[in-house]
Amino acid sequence: MRREGPPRASNSAPTGGSEAAKPRAWGDHTSRRIRTRSVRAFAALMAIALFVALGGPERASAQAGASQVKTLHVAFPVAETGFDPQATSDLYSDHVQRAIFDTLYGFDYLARPYKRVPRIAASMPQIEDGGRTWTIRIRQGIYFAKDPAFDGKKRELTAADYVYAWKRLLDPRVRSPFSWYLQGKIVGADAVIEAARKSGKFDYDAPIEGLSVPDRYTIRLKLKEPDYILFGYMCSSPMAAVAREVIERYGDPANSWTMDHPVGTGPFMLKSWRRGQQIVLDANPDFRDERFPQATDDADRKRFAAVQGKKLPLVDRIEISIMEEANPRLLAFESRALDYVNLPQELADRALDASNKLKPEYAARGVTLWRITQPALQYAYFNMQDPVVGGYTNDKIALRRALVLAFNKDELIRVVYQGQALPATQPIPPNVPGHDDTLDVAAKYDPAAAKALLDKFGYVDRNGDGWRDMPDGKPLSLTMASTPSTRDREIDEIWQKNLKAIGVRIEFMKQKWPDLLKMGKAGQLQTWRIGWINAYAEGDAFAQLLYGGNIGQTNYARFELSAYDELYRASRRLPDGPERNKLYRKMSELVAAYNPWALHVYTVESTLTQPWVRGYKKHAYWEQPWLYIGVDNAQLAAR
């Protein structure tokens, strides 16, 4: 699947009608050193307030005993949008959804290399008819969390709940950002979708040949053509089961979204939600009997000896605070108000030495460091429908190419990421199926070549004001979307400095992340820096971002090229292997030729865990595996 969020994203918020705010220029600034000192001074003043707000005093008190509530304290750097798995697409909402809802398949938590396994499914799918017919049986005796929508009765999860959820992906009124998972693929679905468009209402009871329930615990899918990526999608939240009674009782009349009332079969339930501030989850008291898995290697056996075989989840509550600035997040961890934290790359030198090892002061406190290269890509996109930067003619391609050549990725990695990133060479990141270690299609930093290209195609200074104009004489000025965070301001500065060096104006429109998601989906942004992280271990997660059929969903660049689309459709019909990888390579070459993106970086993520945290193991495709994470209150109280 996905998800997005500064600095990355892999799914975004539902398409919305947010009006574009007036662009606001980010002009000349004081030096980064002065600003950094100011931020750190302010952050230090905030540390005491954060300690109180996040429960520091309670945690610091010497409370112990088996009856004490075990609470996991974490922080998100970006606000969530809601908790309807078929309607959301941002990374941070999805973390919560994966704790509330169940997918048919998922990942073996401890296995490395990563391994996809049945979760609610009783076994792996039975695939017949050359990949066109899928039969999936689900486990019996799994129940939804209690809710008034069920009239006081225990509500068992059935195959029909998955089929209902998948029909929601197809319902035009829902406007799911992941309708592309199934749209145009299911035998017999097109007629029902067309009828819904005409009537304004999707008939969930209308039979669809390709989405059927032969019995209470069996799902049968019939596809128009093979789709080997579908198994990966079944590991992701948009294909999680929801209860029809819940949607019909609490759904928004306009689109059936149930953003504030998620009811699933997973280990946690939503207790409270203060939008953009705090999310509190409580353990589901009726969660099925699942146990912490048995480790298969010696290191894991030793690391997880205290929790192996214990009933899941290991905590009673999760308190999630929204902390957009990096300094306060790290200070909250240092003050013991957070149990673990993803180390902000821009603050890496606070906790890591020059060789990326934990500094002695952290190691002395028992902090553990986990590091991975994420299955994620950071990039800037150009709106291909924009009159200035969009288009497929040679002059427009030259403009985008020049902008990409002018941007210094090495400076971005050094200044903003503090070395915690790798220059992106292609759309699909390392260690993801489809990545080619021999391929590098990324433009290299070359401001001289950028100037020459602009000169050649008529982007020159026509009035002597020091700034380039369009070939038709109109001023050339770009507007890049950006959040108000310190990190984004630093990236803004690099873009502004690099483009000023080639004579191109750029301004920055500052908006909160959820608003930018809506505007990006609606094609209201000229250019924006965004990211995508893969949660289902397929290169398709990145290839689909430029598929024409996904415009208005995940294709923010609104790139539409028949040659690319044909390659993408062909890739879905092939299993993972050399033949499919050849198609991905050709798609990468088309991206380099047309430049709808400026490839930025692959991020290296470091996570710090407190010594009282139990059960944590860094997972590339499951960033917040709360089901398996516990806290040792006795050790916490003793420190």
Order of alpha helices (4+ residues) and beta strands (2+ residues): alpha-alpha-beta-alpha-beta-beta-beta-beta-alpha-alpha-beta-beta-alpha-alpha-beta-beta-alpha-beta-alpha-beta-alpha-alpha-beta-beta-alpha-beta-alpha-beta-alpha-beta-alpha-beta-alpha-alpha-alpha-beta-beta-beta-alpha
